[in-house]
Amino acid sequence: MESQSCNGAFEVTKVSNLNCIDLSADIQKSVTLLKQACLDCGFFYVVNHGLSQEFMDEVFDQSRRFFTLPLREKMKLLRNEKHRGYTPLLDELLDPDNQVHGDYKEGYYIGVEVPGDDPEANKPFYGPNIWPSTDILPGWRDTMEKYHQKALDVAKSVARIIALALDLDIDFFDKPEMLGKPITTVRLLHYGGDVSNPSEGMFGAGAHSDYGLITLLATDDVLGLQICKDKNTKPQVWEYVPPIKGAFIVNLGDMLERWSNCIFKSTLHRVLGNGQERYSIAYFVEPSHECLVECLPSCKSEENPPKFPPIKCATYLSQRYKDTHADLTVYKTQVSGGGPITGCD
């Protein structure tokens, strides 16, 4: 791929060549490949994960059906304080130092379904989801709830390989305080065909690292995702991650970087629009609310003491979401019908 520079700030130089983890293969081979990927860039592909192409096509079809609804219909499902529901164009600002506006994407959050009268619903990120009417999108909720559960099974399989790569017991992340009662979120994403211009601060999604343990990303065949393996290099070098049909693109989150004392990387990534519509589905996997994220015994020593203080998962996540999303009050007039419906300024 031809090199491209933007005011000397960063360069796109090539297509990244990521390791591919086969969940049906010998686990020791997978551990070796995953460890290499986590030390190198924190991104890898996962194949033979158990989700059929037919089912994935259905999930993407349902996602497209939602995003093609009129904006006024989507705004009726605007995200709430629990981060459930629709996020409009420009709602999220991931890289304020380099972005003039928010991200040129729209999304939809679906979290762990907890009834409103359940005491667990008082916790951040837990509670009832916001669902489109079955009259408008029949079968939509059923498809998304199935995907939520199936993706968690894949995430747990990946987490077991990560545990072995960190010299931990294979079931380390299966504990109740880890992924026994996780905070997991599906986020449907739609990039509307805008052309990004990094030199002018316009991005499909600004540069960021993910907040939690791992993220599973399913995407269509449109190129757009880029990674920066070394954020401290000047100029930053960005590489495209090509989609592979039937594969998840998996990346490590900031919590795993904290757990591993920076041995494993949570890598900067972003999305550039090229004028084509693009759909993707992110599945964010975090441990339970009360889980204390602190340096693992296998990742510290006298020469390499812990680099981060311990922090509870719910505390960390709540702050990161608050830092990157628009205040919901900016939408009050839009939802009530008192003003035009646009992206936030």
Secondary structure, DSSP 8 states (H G I E B T S, - for coil): ---EESTTSEEEEEE----EEETTS-HHHHHHHHHHHHHHTSEEEEE--S--HHHHHHHHHHHHHHHTS-HHHHHTTB--TTS-EEE-TT-B-S-TTT-SSS-S-EEEEE-EE--TTSGGGGSTTEE------TTTSTTHHHHHHHHHHHHHHHHHHHHHHHHHHTT--TTGGGSIIIIIS-EEEEEEEEEES-B-BGGGTB-SEEEE--SSSEEEEEE-S---EEEES-TTSSSEEEEE----TT-EEEEE-HHHHHHTTTSS---EEEE--BSSEEEEEEEEEE--TT-EE---GGG--SSS--SS--EEHHHHHHHHHHHHB--GGGGHHHHHTSS------
